Amino acid sequence: MRILIIGYTRSDAHEEFKDYLRNRTYLSTGKLVESKQRFISESGVTIEYISLRQHCRDAFQQYIEVDVSPLALKYMKPSDLEWIQSLMIMGVG
């Protein structure tokens, strides 16, 4: 299972990522790969975080959940929303 956290800036994305993990204690044990902005939990869940400015529009990556920070939502363009929608696995949930 893969989850993507999106922030407006890299630091905003990192803060949103920390909040996400803090609110989901069942995911709190695992390995953080800071250089890849990725956390892999012991249960096999991969959580990645990026900023709107960092993203590469890679439609090949699919996520079960996409979490967007309030700051990113404030500055999001319609093309960003389309990109986020293309990342989500449809029919799951």
HUCOR-V352047 format. One record per run of one state. SS is the DSSP state (~ for helix, > for strand, _ for the rest). FROM is the first residue (numbers start at 1). TO is the last residue. If there is no record, write none. Layout:
ss = {SS;SS}
from = {FROM;FROM}
to = {TO;TO}
This chain:
ss = {_;>;_;~;_;~;_;>;~;_;>;_;>;_;>;_;>;_;~;_;~;>;_}
from = {1;2;8;10;23;25;28;30;34;37;38;42;46;52;63;64;65;69;70;76;78;88;89}
to = {1;7;9;22;24;27;29;33;36;37;41;45;51;62;63;64;68;69;75;77;87;88;93}
